[in-house]
Protein backbone atom coordinates (compact mmCIF):
# COMPACT_ATOMS: atom_id res chain seq x y z
CA UNK A 1 0.00 0.00 0.00
CA UNK A 2 2.81 2.45 0.88
CA UNK A 3 4.45 1.88 -2.50
CA UNK A 4 1.18 2.62 -4.30
CA UNK A 5 0.68 5.80 -2.26
CA UNK A 6 4.22 6.93 -3.05
CA UNK A 7 3.76 6.19 -6.77
CA UNK A 8 0.54 8.21 -6.87
CA UNK A 9 1.99 11.14 -4.91
CA UNK A 10 5.49 11.22 -6.41
CA UNK A 11 4.53 13.74 -9.12
CA UNK A 12 3.52 16.18 -6.42
CA UNK A 13 6.52 15.75 -4.14
CA UNK A 14 8.38 18.46 -6.04
CA UNK A 15 5.41 20.83 -5.91
CA UNK A 16 5.02 20.24 -2.16
CA UNK A 17 8.69 20.90 -1.47
CA UNK A 18 8.72 23.89 -3.82
CA UNK A 19 5.61 25.27 -2.11
CA UNK A 20 7.23 25.01 1.32
CA UNK A 21 10.48 26.44 0.00
CA UNK A 22 8.55 29.36 -1.45
CA UNK A 23 7.53 30.69 1.94
CA UNK A 24 10.93 30.64 3.66
CA UNK A 25 12.45 33.41 1.47
CA UNK A 26 9.68 35.76 2.59
CA UNK A 27 11.75 36.16 5.76
CA UNK A 28 14.71 37.36 3.69
CA UNK A 29 15.11 40.90 2.29
CA UNK A 30 13.88 39.83 -1.17
CA UNK A 31 11.55 36.92 -1.92
CA UNK A 32 12.35 34.05 -4.26
CA UNK A 33 10.27 35.37 -7.15
CA UNK A 34 12.37 38.53 -7.29
CA UNK A 35 15.40 36.41 -8.18
CA UNK A 36 13.47 34.31 -10.69
CA UNK A 37 12.18 37.50 -12.28
CA UNK A 38 15.66 39.00 -12.44
CA UNK A 39 17.04 35.85 -14.04
CA UNK A 40 14.38 35.77 -16.75
CA UNK A 41 13.99 39.53 -17.30
CA UNK A 42 17.59 40.72 -17.11
CA UNK A 43 19.60 37.59 -17.77
CA UNK A 44 23.39 37.98 -17.61
CA UNK A 45 23.32 41.64 -18.75
CA UNK A 46 24.88 43.64 -15.84
CA UNK A 47 23.12 46.90 -16.74
CA UNK A 48 19.74 45.17 -16.98
CA UNK A 49 20.38 43.39 -13.68
CA UNK A 50 21.29 46.69 -12.04
CA UNK A 51 18.07 48.23 -13.33
CA UNK A 52 16.04 45.26 -12.17
CA UNK A 53 17.68 45.42 -8.72
CA UNK A 54 16.91 49.15 -8.54
CA UNK A 55 13.22 48.42 -9.12
CA UNK A 56 13.11 47.02 -5.58
CA UNK A 57 12.95 50.64 -4.37
CA UNK A 58 9.37 50.83 -5.69
CA UNK A 59 6.69 49.72 -3.19
CA UNK A 60 4.58 48.20 -5.99
CA UNK A 61 7.49 46.00 -7.06
CA UNK A 62 8.11 44.79 -3.50
CA UNK A 63 4.39 44.09 -2.99
CA UNK A 64 4.00 42.28 -6.33
CA UNK A 65 7.06 40.08 -5.76
CA UNK A 66 5.96 39.09 -2.28
CA UNK A 67 2.38 38.48 -3.44
CA UNK A 68 3.50 36.31 -6.35
CA UNK A 69 5.82 34.35 -4.03
CA UNK A 70 2.93 33.72 -1.61
CA UNK A 71 0.54 32.74 -4.42
CA UNK A 72 2.99 30.31 -6.00
CA UNK A 73 3.82 28.71 -2.64
CA UNK A 74 0.16 28.40 -1.67
CA UNK A 75 -0.89 26.94 -5.03
CA UNK A 76 1.88 24.36 -4.99
CA UNK A 77 1.08 23.33 -1.42
CA UNK A 78 -2.64 23.16 -2.22
CA UNK A 79 -1.96 20.96 -5.24
CA UNK A 80 0.14 18.61 -3.11
CA UNK A 81 -2.47 18.48 -0.32
CA UNK A 82 -5.30 17.86 -2.76
CA UNK A 83 -3.41 15.03 -4.41
CA UNK A 84 -2.74 13.40 -1.03
CA UNK A 85 -6.44 13.67 -0.18
CA UNK A 86 -7.35 12.13 -3.53
CA UNK A 87 -4.90 9.25 -3.06
CA UNK A 88 -6.52 8.33 0.25
CA UNK A 89 -10.16 8.89 -0.76
CA UNK A 90 -10.65 7.73 -4.38
CA UNK A 91 -9.49 4.74 -6.41
CA UNK A 92 -6.03 4.86 -8.01
CA UNK A 93 -7.56 4.96 -11.50
CA UNK A 94 -9.36 8.21 -10.65
CA UNK A 95 -6.17 9.75 -9.24
CA UNK A 96 -4.33 8.87 -12.44
CA UNK A 97 -7.01 10.56 -14.57
CA UNK A 98 -7.50 13.64 -12.37
CA UNK A 99 -3.84 14.35 -11.50
CA UNK A 100 -2.74 15.88 -14.83
CA UNK A 101 -5.86 18.04 -14.90
CA UNK A 102 -5.29 19.12 -11.30
CA UNK A 103 -1.74 20.27 -11.94
CA UNK A 104 -2.72 22.16 -15.11
CA UNK A 105 -5.74 23.84 -13.53
CA UNK A 106 -3.76 25.02 -10.52
CA UNK A 107 -0.95 26.55 -12.50
CA UNK A 108 0.61 29.25 -10.30
CA UNK A 109 1.05 31.39 -13.40
CA UNK A 110 -2.72 31.40 -13.98
CA UNK A 111 -3.46 32.08 -10.33
CA UNK A 112 -0.86 34.88 -10.18
CA UNK A 113 -2.36 36.57 -13.21
CA UNK A 114 -5.83 36.31 -11.68
CA UNK A 115 -4.69 37.78 -8.35
CA UNK A 116 -2.72 40.61 -9.94
CA UNK A 117 -5.50 41.25 -12.45
CA UNK A 118 -8.08 41.52 -9.68
CA UNK A 119 -5.81 43.86 -7.72
CA UNK A 120 -5.33 46.07 -10.75
CA UNK A 121 -9.08 46.35 -11.28
CA UNK A 122 -9.99 46.94 -7.64
CA UNK A 123 -11.54 50.37 -6.97
CA UNK A 124 -9.59 50.63 -3.70
CA UNK A 125 -6.30 50.62 -5.59
CA UNK A 126 -5.18 54.06 -6.84
CA UNK A 127 -5.58 54.57 -10.59
CA UNK A 128 -1.85 55.08 -11.18
CA UNK A 129 -1.05 51.72 -9.55
CA UNK A 130 -3.75 49.94 -11.59
CA UNK A 131 -2.25 51.41 -14.75
CA UNK A 132 1.34 50.53 -13.83
CA UNK A 133 2.85 47.56 -15.62
CA UNK A 134 2.98 44.43 -13.48
CA UNK A 135 6.62 43.90 -14.42
CA UNK A 136 8.58 47.02 -15.21
CA UNK A 137 10.85 47.03 -18.23
CA UNK A 138 14.53 47.79 -17.67
CA UNK A 139 14.43 51.06 -19.65
CA UNK A 140 11.69 52.31 -17.29
CA UNK A 141 14.04 51.86 -14.34
CA UNK A 142 16.94 53.97 -15.60
CA UNK A 143 15.94 56.81 -13.32
CA UNK A 144 16.39 54.53 -10.28
CA UNK A 145 19.86 53.32 -11.20
CA UNK A 146 22.32 53.51 -8.36
CA UNK A 147 25.13 56.01 -8.86
CA UNK A 148 23.38 58.12 -11.54
N, C-alpha and C positions, 0 to 999 in steps of 0.2 A: 504493500500500500504506500509506503514512504517513497519508494522509487517512482511510482505513478504520480504522486503528488509533486515530487521534484520535477519530473518530466513536463508536467502541465504548467508548472509555475516558472520554469527556467527562463522562458522568454521575458518574464517580467522582473527577474532578479536585477538586471541592469537598471531598469527604470526605477525600481525601489531604492537601490543604492544611490542612483543619480538624484532622485528626489530628496533623500536625506542629505546628501552632500550639497544640494542646492541651498539649504537653509543655513548651514554653518558659516558660509562667507558673508552672510548678512551682519555678522558680528565684526567683520573686518571693515576697514575704511571704504572699500569699494566692493560691491557684490560680484559674484561670478559672471553674470551676464555682461557687465561692463567690459571684462576682459575678452569674452567671446565676441562682443560687438567690435572691440578694437581690432581684434585679429581679422575679422571678416571685412570691416569697413576700411581700415587703414593698411592692413597687411604689413610688409616689411619697410614701407616708406617712412623714414624718420620724421619728416615734416608732417605727414598725415597723422602719424601716431601722436606727435606733439599737439596737433590741433584737436585730435580726439581726446587726449588727456585733459586739455584745457576746457573741454566742454563740461567737465565735472563741476566747474564753478557755477553752472546754471542749475537752479533748484529743480527745474522740470526734468533735466537729464538725470539728476540723482534720483528723483521720485520714479521716473520711468524705469530706470535700471533696477531699482529695488523691487518695484511692482512686478516687472517681468520675471525677476529671479524668484519671487514668491509664487507667482502663477505657475511657472514651470515646475518648481519643486512640488507644489500641491497637486498638480495634474499628474505628475509621475507617481507620486505616492498614492493617489486615488486609484490610478490604473492598477498598480500593484495590489492594493487592498481589495479592489473589486475582483481581480482575477483569483486571489486567494479564496474569497467568499464563493465564487463560482465553482472552484475546484472542490470545495467541501459541500456544496449544496446541489449541484446538478451533475448529470452523467458526463463522463469524459468526452463523449462524442459532441455534446453541446458545447463544452469548453473549447474544443478544437475548432468548432464552427464560429463561435462568438469571439474568440480571442483576437483574430486579425481585425475584425470590425471594431472591437473595443479600443485597440491601440490606435487605429486610424481616426476614430471619432473623437478621441481625447487628445489629439495632437496639441501639444503646448503652443505651437505656433498659431493654431486656430483660436485657442482660448485667449492667448495674449492679444491677438488682433481684436477679439470681441471686447475684452476688458478695456483696452486703450481706446477703441472706437466708442464705447459707451461713455468713457470719461471725457472724450473730446466733444461729445454731443450733449453733455450734461449742462443744464442751465446754471448750475452753481459754479461752474468753472468759467473764469474770465474769458472773454472772447479771444483775446490775444493768445492765450494758452491753447484754446481749442484750435486756433488757426496755425499754431506752430507745428512744424514737421515733427513726427514722432522720433525720427533719427535725423540729427542735423548733419548736413554735408560738411566736409572738411573746409571748403572755401567759406562757409558761413561762420567758421570759428576763428578766422584769421585775427579778428579784433581781440580775441581772448588769449592769443599766444603769449607765452611767458617770455619776457625780455624784449618785447616790442613796444 
